[in-house]
Amino acid sequence: MSQPLFTIITVTYNAEKAIVPTLRSVGAQTYDGEMEYLVIDGASSDKTLELVKNSGIRGLKVVSEPDNGLYDAMNKGQSMALGEYLIFLNAGDTFHSSETLAHFARAIEENDRPGLVYGQTVFVEGEDRHVIGMRHLTAPEVLTYRSFADGMMVCHQAMCVLKRITSPYDTRYRFSADYDWAIKVLQHSRKNIYLPEIVIDYQYEGLTTRNQKSSLTERFCIMSYYYGITPTLLRHVKFALRSLRRRLKPNNNDYEQFT
């Protein structure tokens, strides 16, 4: 079976302080099949575009123009993508290893083109990419549409998704359209393959963590729509107890509140 064509999409806006690790990560991938790298920029006024254009990444395509926010830009990237599989990699986030894309490809080839391949995520911070811990919600070995009734069980960036089963991001949601998008992907995926490894280093303090209350409100609405309001209310009692236990743990990391 032929190697898949990947499209990696990064959305940027004045991201000169965050984009370099991402560019290095994409450029370091050892995958020898085809890939394209789309950078969808919101008309940055800093050195973001200079850094991107000088990166030398194969398959690089850049669009820079005003947009209507993160998910509008992601929709642009998704509509432009030529790849069979899509990976969204935010500015500041990186592949965990130079072999990550090759591992995705192997899983795709060995499993008859699944709808989704996914793995684990670790949180990092600072210029030295210091690891501050694993994502609290651990990606399950068996993933179904019902799994997301308990929240964003797999980090958006840790998903490699078959493009033909995707739909546009719902831009009514400013902070959690990725959660809605992922549920729709799971509704249409006939097979989900787990990679038992860390695939993404997630740069802590992104858009969602800076807007926690609004993000949680949106996720409650999305969860209620897909899984019912009464079950969602009952689950949130469980979430509240889980959050309380985490807060009471010795040496608890604040980042766990947002995962």
Disulfide bonds with the S-S distance in Angstrom:
none
